[in-house]
Each structure stands twice: as structure tokens, then as C-alpha cells.
Amino acid sequence: MDKKQKKRLEVINKKLQTMRPRLAGAREQADDLDEIKQLEDEIGKLEAEAKEIKASK
């Protein structure tokens, strides 16, 4: 894993740390179902990208 991949992985993990509590809060309120779907999709994409980066070690 090179520097660029490590940095991208750090950025992804940081984003996930902020997005997961937002998703939990959005699920509790459930005012905007589109927001829940959007957060789930974005978290899924980021997790997939992180998994891909880790697999390419």
C-alpha cells in the first residue's frame, strides 16, 4: 500500500466515523427517507472502496 492509498483510507475512515452517527440519527427521526437512503448508499460506497484498498496491499 503506497502513501496515496493510505491517505485515502484515512479519509474514508474519517468520513465513515461522522456518517454512521448521522445515519443513526436520521433513522431515529425518519423525517426524510431520501436522506437515509443517500447516507446508506454513500456509506456502502465508502466501505466498498476501503475494502478494495485493503485487498490491494
Backbone as CSV, one residue per row, in Angstrom:
resi,resn,N_x,N_y,N_z,CA_x,CA_y,CA_z,C_x,C_y,C_z
1,MET,0.849,-1.173,0.000,0.000,0.000,0.000,0.896,1.238,0.000
2,ASP,0.679,2.093,-0.955,1.515,3.288,-1.029,0.900,4.429,-0.207
3,LYS,1.607,5.556,-0.184,1.169,6.706,0.614,-0.219,7.200,0.213
4,LYS,-0.452,7.240,-1.087,-1.729,7.744,-1.597,-2.893,6.868,-1.121
5,GLN,-2.708,5.555,-1.169,-3.748,4.638,-0.720,-3.965,4.743,0.793
6,LYS,-2.893,4.885,1.547,-3.018,5.031,2.992,-3.795,6.293,3.338
7,LYS,-3.460,7.384,2.663,-4.141,8.656,2.919,-5.620,8.543,2.558
8,ARG,-5.937,7.915,1.429,-7.330,7.743,1.011,-8.092,6.896,2.033
9,LEU,-7.446,5.861,2.548,-8.068,5.009,3.558,-8.352,5.802,4.840
10,GLU,-7.427,6.671,5.225,-7.629,7.523,6.396,-8.824,8.454,6.185
11,VAL,-8.913,9.038,5.003,-10.018,9.943,4.690,-11.352,9.195,4.717
12,ILE,-11.365,8.009,4.146,-12.591,7.197,4.132,-13.020,6.868,5.557
13,ASN,-12.081,6.436,6.381,-12.414,6.085,7.763,-12.937,7.286,8.539
14,LYS,-12.352,8.445,8.305,-12.801,9.661,8.979,-14.231,10.019,8.556
15,LYS,-14.515,9.910,7.253,-15.863,10.182,6.761,-16.867,9.207,7.357
16,LEU,-16.492,7.929,7.418,-17.389,6.913,7.959,-17.698,7.173,9.434
17,GLN,-16.709,7.656,10.172,-16.916,7.954,11.588,-17.965,9.041,11.784
18,THR,-18.045,9.987,10.863,-19.038,11.053,11.001,-20.378,10.665,10.387
19,MET,-20.354,9.815,9.376,-21.592,9.477,8.676,-22.435,8.443,9.420
20,ARG,-21.808,7.524,10.099,-22.572,6.477,10.799,-23.478,7.056,11.884
21,PRO,-22.992,7.981,12.734,-23.911,8.583,13.713,-25.017,9.417,13.041
22,ARG,-24.688,10.061,11.918,-25.713,10.816,11.183,-26.805,9.884,10.681
23,LEU,-26.403,8.717,10.196,-27.376,7.743,9.712,-28.247,7.249,10.861
24,ALA,-27.640,6.985,11.993,-28.407,6.526,13.155,-29.424,7.589,13.579
25,GLY,-29.004,8.833,13.584,-29.914,9.924,13.934,-31.031,10.076,12.914
26,ALA,-30.705,9.940,11.655,-31.710,10.058,10.598,-32.725,8.928,10.700
27,ARG,-32.274,7.762,11.081,-33.193,6.618,11.243,-34.136,6.847,12.421
28,GLU,-33.630,7.463,13.481,-34.467,7.724,14.652,-35.562,8.725,14.326
29,GLN,-35.229,9.776,13.595,-36.212,10.802,13.277,-37.060,10.419,12.076
30,ALA,-36.457,9.848,11.087,-37.143,9.374,9.873,-38.042,10.436,9.236
31,ASP,-37.610,11.696,9.288,-38.359,12.767,8.627,-38.178,12.702,7.120
32,ASP,-36.946,12.460,6.711,-36.610,12.480,5.292,-36.043,11.117,4.887
33,LEU,-36.858,10.313,4.247,-36.421,8.974,3.847,-35.343,9.018,2.776
34,ASP,-35.331,10.079,1.976,-34.291,10.219,0.948,-32.919,10.391,1.581
35,GLU,-32.873,11.105,2.710,-31.602,11.316,3.391,-31.049,9.981,3.902
36,ILE,-31.922,9.142,4.437,-31.491,7.826,4.936,-30.910,7.007,3.793
37,LYS,-31.617,6.974,2.678,-31.162,6.210,1.508,-29.822,6.745,1.001
38,GLN,-29.697,8.059,0.950,-28.461,8.678,0.467,-27.290,8.321,1.386
39,LEU,-27.491,8.416,2.692,-26.428,8.093,3.634,-26.040,6.617,3.541
40,GLU,-27.032,5.737,3.430,-26.740,4.307,3.301,-25.938,4.017,2.044
41,ASP,-26.329,4.650,0.943,-25.615,4.444,-0.317,-24.168,4.929,-0.227
42,GLU,-23.989,6.124,0.334,-22.641,6.690,0.416,-21.758,5.868,1.355
43,ILE,-22.315,5.414,2.472,-21.552,4.575,3.396,-21.168,3.266,2.713
44,GLY,-22.083,2.696,1.969,-21.797,1.460,1.245,-20.674,1.630,0.239
45,LYS,-20.703,2.735,-0.486,-19.648,3.003,-1.473,-18.297,3.173,-0.794
46,LEU,-18.285,3.931,0.306,-17.024,4.158,1.013,-16.469,2.866,1.606
47,GLU,-17.352,2.041,2.164,-16.899,0.767,2.725,-16.346,-0.149,1.632
48,ALA,-17.003,-0.153,0.468,-16.523,-0.963,-0.642,-15.149,-0.481,-1.116
49,GLU,-14.980,0.832,-1.191,-13.698,1.386,-1.622,-12.607,1.050,-0.609
50,ALA,-12.926,1.137,0.685,-11.950,0.806,1.719,-11.563,-0.665,1.632
51,LYS,-12.541,-1.525,1.387,-12.264,-2.955,1.276,-11.361,-3.229,0.081
52,GLU,-11.620,-2.524,-1.019,-10.811,-2.677,-2.229,-9.365,-2.243,-1.986
53,ILE,-9.203,-1.135,-1.291,-7.858,-0.628,-0.983,-7.120,-1.621,-0.095
54,LYS,-7.811,-2.141,0.914,-7.174,-3.097,1.820,-6.792,-4.383,1.102
55,ALA,-7.613,-4.791,0.136,-7.343,-6.022,-0.605,-6.155,-5.868,-1.548
56,SER,-5.844,-4.654,-1.950,-4.771,-4.438,-2.913,-3.399,-4.276,-2.255
57,LYS,-3.268,-4.612,-1.006,-1.997,-4.487,-0.288,-0.896,-5.113,-1.039
